[in-house]
């Protein structure tokens, strides 16, 4: 139980050094306090400034050595008041701050922009910079009769971020087409392309472009993928310790299939890459098939799907199976052929990771059968199914406690550090691991209701239950839970 061990370790250090022990979920943060010390130093010492208390800066440490306290005191130009907090909590918060600090003081290095001061060039640069700094995953430019609306998807929710005239938008569309190497004369059919954005701090953002012809002109959707971003670990995803241990057991078997289910944008690919962090070892051959490749996996062969060139999930998987793999990640099971090949590979002694679009974990088992995979292959080949959603995480700096039916809950407030009271996202999960009874039911072709009822009798927790636990822990609001897991 990694979270529990981290807490016990922090308590032991607190007793040893005589420092107070804090849980980060229970304390308020001051954004100005975090900015008082260079972020690189905070990462190096696993430390998180909490607030100025008079002339002292209170800093949470995982392990406060005298050298660390002295260095941070010198950098902050004030005395440090150390407190202890679990290492995993500090690391998770630093990771969120790191993601949220994008491009605040960086400049873009965009192809073809050097020495050019045209309005359209500046407009594209400004929009990209704003979006990346706001942690947006997507940019939408939506045409109407009189204007173009600019919208960002931040933490899974689309928000308005201004507008522009039709004339200005026309030049901007042309600029995006040039960057993505699209046909500038074509306006009647959709087009897809891509380009990359570099920054002066060495980061790279891959921009996927979709041009959509509409009633009022061409609209643009830009998907932003930071290529230099590291995949999170299973701990950082928000899995509770028991569920994390069960997934670890599935992964450690080294054979079978682990499937992740949920709607588009629910973080399925990120979860697969978190599992790959443990699986991609020098003694294993790891091959991934993705569309697109979202994270780089050191030591792995990573294949990019290219449908127009005939490289599909099924065709790539057939080739991969001849390439002596131990671990295969298939970005998505979309059709019967891919499903049959993937489950066949798991029965042949490979570890297979993939995703499906189903509402819950039991639904994945019957969905595979509906796709034409033999029931006995599903029963024998699947080791576990993880269903998930992504909920907006409450900002720990400004969330406000209140009493609800005798329990403390938190509401979103909003501050200069967050986005309307939310900062980043956390997963809501449901994990089904196969046992003898479930395998027998699936092999016999049992209905989804029968399989789900049997899994519930065996202790399967619902998505709602996991989300409610995160509400009670102060990670999300109940309103957010209702949004991502409708009842």
Buried (B, 14 or more C-beta within 10 A) or exposed (E): EBBEEBBEBBEEBBEEEEBEBBEBBEBEBBBEBBEBBEEEBBBEBBBBBBBBEEEBBBBBBBBBEEEBBEBBBEBBEBEBBBBBBBBBBBBBBBBBBBEBBBBEEBEBBBEEBEEEEEEBBBBBBEBBBBBBBBBBBBBBBBBBEEBBBBBBBBBBEEBEBEBBEBEBBBBBBBBBBBBBEBEEEEEEEEBEBBBBBBBEEEBBBBBBBBBBBEEBBBBBBBBBBBBBBEBBBBBBBBBBEEBBEBBBEBBEEEBBBBBBBBEEEBBBBBBBBBBBBEBBEEEBBBBBBBBBBBBEBEEBBBBBBEEEEEBBBBBBBEEBBEEEBBBBBBBBBBEBBBBBBBBBBBBEEBBBBBBBBBBBBBBBBBBBBEBEBBBBBBBBBBBBBBBBBBBBBBBBBBBEEEEEEEEEBBBBBEBEBBBBBBBBBBBBBBBBBBEEEBBEBBBEBBEBEBBBBBBEEEEBBBBBEBBBEBBBBBBBBBEBBEBBBEE
